[in-house]
Amino acid sequence: MEFEQNVQPASGQAAPSSLADTIAQWTPGTNRLDTQIPGLTFHRWETPTEPTSYVISPCVCLIGQGSKRLLLGDEAYVYDAHRYLVTSLDLPVTAQILEASPEAPYLGLTLDLDLHAIAQLMLGLAQPPARAPHDRRGLAVSGLSAPLRDAFQRLVALLDAPHDISALAPLIKQEIFYRLLTGEQGGRLRQIVSIENHGYQVARAIDWLKVNFHKPFKVEDLAGRVGLSVSAFHNHFRAMTAMSPLQFQKKMRLSEARRLMFAEHMDATTAAFEVGYESPSQFNREYSRLFGAPPMRDIRNLSQVSAR
């Protein structure tokens, strides 16, 4: 199902263009720019994209122009200039740019979430904790409030005054984290950074899987590692990631294999063994099922798209 919230700007007009203008100013001729502000990345696409799978880290994503869809399991999350996306866990997702053209390119940004800083900030908040979310997914879309948008606009404006970045960027990031904690998704962040919540235990399991995804594992061993019964671990893991631990591992393996073949020019069999598959034929079947084409044909298609 798709979570397409009908969120409109308060004035009924288009969202202010300064965020899109700044991203456009810094991204001519490139799809991705890691800015001078630590953790802040700009993205630009001039055509809609095919679905692309990767692991998204805890971050907040804003769009200045265009729209994008992320799939987590079988669930779709669509966001645009009036809606932001936040993820509180490392999650294997499939993403697709929906609206983009040379005249009106997709212009977006991601800001990494510092979960330690958020935990420290949470301890200092005098107000009652934000209500826990109705769903426990580690990813959500919300309407972009004016204060949050304003904080991001001030953060990206620092790129025009690089001598101010070291002093002011941490302060503006803290404001952004505060806006997130006290906003609609505050409960989602709290369930990850508080050791009293099951979200914290699921996050620990995901941290282990990130490092050891190429190794076979038993679910009962991983559940014991994070202090949960097998049934509780299954329930909480699926509630937050929309997939089982083994499905999660499979998506991480296949996404990494795709990266190895595309970025490091590894052949399919070597990539399969590198990410933990013992059977190349099983790898080919599961890869084709996820990405819609056998490994080498998929990589050729990706290379042709990147060369445009």
C-alpha positions in Angstrom: 0.0 0.0 0.0 1.1 3.6 -0.6 1.2 6.2 2.0 0.3 9.3 -0.1 -0.6 11.9 2.5 -2.5 14.9 1.1 -0.3 17.5 2.6 -0.5 21.0 1.2 1.5 24.2 2.0 -0.3 26.3 4.6 -0.6 29.3 2.2 -1.9 27.1 -0.7 1.0 28.2 -2.8 4.1 26.3 -3.9 6.8 25.6 -1.4 9.5 28.3 -1.2 12.1 27.7 -3.9 15.2 28.5 -2.0 15.9 24.9 -1.1 15.6 23.8 -4.7 17.6 26.8 -5.9 20.5 26.0 -3.5 20.6 22.3 -4.5 20.4 23.3 -8.2 23.3 25.8 -7.7 25.6 23.2 -6.3 24.8 20.2 -8.5 25.2 21.1 -12.2 26.4 18.0 -14.1 26.3 15.6 -11.1 23.7 13.2 -9.6 25.2 13.3 -6.1 27.2 15.8 -4.1 28.6 15.3 -0.6 28.7 18.8 0.7 31.1 20.5 3.0 28.6 20.1 5.8 29.2 16.7 7.4 26.4 14.3 6.7 24.6 16.6 4.2 24.3 15.2 0.6 22.5 16.8 -2.4 20.9 14.7 -5.2 19.9 15.8 -8.7 18.2 13.7 -11.5 17.0 15.1 -14.8 14.9 12.0 -15.7 12.8 9.6 -13.7 14.8 6.5 -12.7 14.3 2.8 -12.7 13.7 1.2 -9.2 17.1 0.9 -7.5 17.8 -1.1 -4.4 20.2 -0.1 -1.6 20.5 0.1 2.2 19.4 3.5 3.6 21.0 4.6 6.8 19.2 6.7 9.5 18.6 10.0 7.9 16.0 12.6 7.0 15.2 13.3 3.3 13.8 16.4 1.9 12.9 17.3 -1.7 13.1 20.8 -3.2 11.6 19.8 -6.5 10.1 16.6 -7.9 8.9 13.4 -6.1 10.3 10.0 -5.1 9.0 6.7 -3.9 10.6 4.2 -1.5 9.5 0.6 -1.1 10.1 -1.1 2.2 9.0 -4.7 1.8 5.7 -4.4 0.0 4.9 -1.0 1.3 5.4 2.2 -0.7 6.2 5.7 0.7 5.9 8.7 -1.6 7.2 12.1 -0.7 7.8 15.5 -2.4 8.5 19.2 -1.7 5.7 19.2 0.9 6.5 15.9 2.7 9.8 14.6 4.2 10.9 11.1 4.8 12.7 9.9 8.0 14.3 6.6 8.6 15.5 5.6 12.1 17.2 2.2 11.1 19.5 0.9 8.4 16.9 -0.6 6.0 17.2 -2.3 2.6 14.8 -0.3 0.3 14.0 0.1 -3.3 13.9 3.8 -4.5 12.6 5.4 -7.7 12.5 9.1 -8.8 9.0 9.7 -10.1 9.1 13.3 -11.3 12.2 14.8 -13.0 13.0 16.5 -16.3 15.9 18.6 -17.7 13.7 21.7 -17.3 12.5 20.7 -13.8 15.1 18.2 -12.3 14.5 16.2 -9.2 16.4 18.1 -6.5 16.7 16.5 -3.0 18.9 16.2 0.0 19.6 13.8 2.8 21.0 14.6 6.2 22.4 11.7 8.3 20.8 11.4 11.8 23.2 11.4 14.7 21.4 9.0 17.0 23.8 9.7 19.9 23.2 13.4 19.6 19.4 12.8 19.4 19.6 10.6 22.5 21.5 13.4 24.4 19.0 16.0 23.2 16.1 13.8 24.2 17.4 13.6 27.8 17.3 17.4 28.0 13.8 17.9 26.8 11.5 19.1 29.6 8.2 18.3 27.7 6.5 14.9 27.8 7.7 12.3 25.4 6.1 12.2 21.9 3.4 9.6 21.6 4.5 6.3 20.2 3.7 5.9 16.4 0.6 3.8 15.4 2.9 1.7 13.3 6.4 0.7 14.4 8.1 0.9 11.0 11.6 2.3 11.0 10.6 4.6 8.1 7.8 7.2 7.7 6.6 10.2 5.7 5.3 13.4 7.3 4.2 16.8 6.2 7.1 19.3 6.2 6.4 22.0 8.8 7.5 25.6 8.2 10.0 25.6 11.2 11.7 22.4 10.0 11.9 23.7 6.4 13.3 27.0 7.7 16.0 25.2 9.7 17.1 23.2 6.6 17.2 26.3 4.5 19.5 28.0 7.0 21.7 24.9 7.0 22.1 24.7 3.2 22.7 28.5 3.1 25.9 27.9 5.1 27.5 26.5 2.0 27.8 30.1 0.7 29.7 31.0 3.9 32.0 28.0 4.5 33.9 29.8 7.3 30.7 29.6 9.3 30.1 25.9 8.9 32.2 24.5 11.8 30.5 26.9 14.3 26.9 27.1 13.0 26.2 23.8 11.3 26.2 21.8 14.6 23.7 24.3 16.1 21.3 24.1 13.2 21.6 20.3 13.1 20.6 20.3 16.8 17.6 22.4 15.9 16.6 20.0 13.1 16.9 17.0 15.5 14.8 19.0 18.0 12.1 19.7 15.4 12.1 16.0 14.5 11.9 14.8 18.2 9.0 17.2 19.0 7.2 16.6 15.7 5.0 13.8 14.4 7.9 11.3 14.1 9.4 12.0 17.5 8.1 8.8 18.9 9.7 6.8 16.0 13.1 8.2 16.9 12.7 7.7 20.6 11.9 4.0 20.2 15.4 3.5 18.5 17.6 5.6 20.9 16.0 4.5 24.2 17.4 1.2 25.5 14.0 0.6 27.2 12.3 0.1 23.9 12.2 -3.0 21.6 13.3 -0.7 18.7 16.7 -0.4 20.3 17.1 -4.2 20.4 16.0 -4.5 16.7 18.5 -1.7 15.9 21.3 -3.8 17.6 20.3 -6.8 15.6 20.5 -4.8 12.4 23.9 -3.5 13.3 25.1 -7.1 13.6 23.5 -8.0 10.3 25.2 -5.1 8.6 28.6 -6.4 9.5 27.8 -10.1 9.2 25.2 -10.3 6.4 27.5 -12.6 4.3 27.5 -15.2 7.1 24.8 -17.8 7.8 23.0 -17.3 11.1 20.3 -18.8 13.2 17.4 -16.5 14.2 17.4 -17.9 17.7 21.1 -17.0 18.1 20.5 -13.4 16.9 17.4 -13.1 19.1 19.5 -14.2 22.1 22.2 -11.8 21.2 19.8 -8.9 21.7 17.9 -10.3 24.6 14.6 -11.3 23.1 12.7 -14.5 22.7 12.5 -15.9 19.2 8.8 -15.1 18.8 9.2 -11.6 20.2 12.2 -10.9 18.0 10.4 -12.0 14.9 7.4 -9.9 15.8 9.3 -6.7 16.6 11.7 -7.1 13.7 8.9 -7.5 11.2 7.0 -4.7 12.7 9.9 -2.3 12.2 11.3 -3.5 8.9 8.3 -5.1 7.1 10.3 -8.3 6.5 11.7 -11.2 8.4 15.4 -11.3 9.5 16.2 -13.8 6.8 14.5 -11.7 4.1 16.4 -8.6 5.4 19.7 -10.5 5.1 18.8 -11.6 1.6 18.1 -8.0 0.4 21.3 -6.8 2.0 23.3 -9.6 0.2 21.7 -8.9 -3.2 22.1 -5.1 -2.9 25.8 -5.5 -2.0 26.3 -8.0 -4.8 24.8 -5.5 -7.3 27.2 -2.8 -6.0 30.2 -5.1 -6.3 29.3 -5.9 -9.9 28.5 -2.3 -10.9 31.1 -0.3 -9.0 33.9 -2.8 -8.7 33.3 -4.7 -12.0 33.1 -8.1 -10.3 31.6 -11.0 -12.2 28.4 -12.5 -11.0 29.8 -15.8 -9.6 32.5 -14.0 -7.6 30.0 -11.4 -6.3 27.7 -14.3 -5.2 30.4 -16.0 -3.2 31.6 -12.7 -1.8 28.2 -11.9 -0.2 27.7 -15.4 1.2 25.9 -17.4 -1.5 27.1 -21.0 -1.9 25.1 -21.7 -5.1 25.5 -19.4 -8.1 22.2 -20.7 -9.6 20.3 -19.8 -6.4 22.0 -16.3 -6.5 20.9 -15.8 -10.1 17.3 -16.8 -9.3 17.0 -14.6 -6.3 18.8 -11.7 -8.0 16.4 -11.9 -11.0 13.4 -12.0 -8.7 14.5 -8.8 -6.9 15.9 -6.7 -9.7 13.8 -8.0 -12.7 16.8 -9.3 -14.8 19.7 -11.7 -14.5 22.8 -10.2 -12.9 24.9 -9.3 -15.9 22.0 -8.0 -18.0 20.9 -5.9 -15.1 24.4 -4.4 -14.7 24.6 -3.7 -18.5 21.3 -1.8 -18.2 22.5 0.1 -15.2 25.7 1.1 -17.1 23.7 2.3 -20.1 21.5 4.5 -17.8 24.6 5.9 -16.1 26.3 6.8 -19.4 23.4 8.9 -20.6 
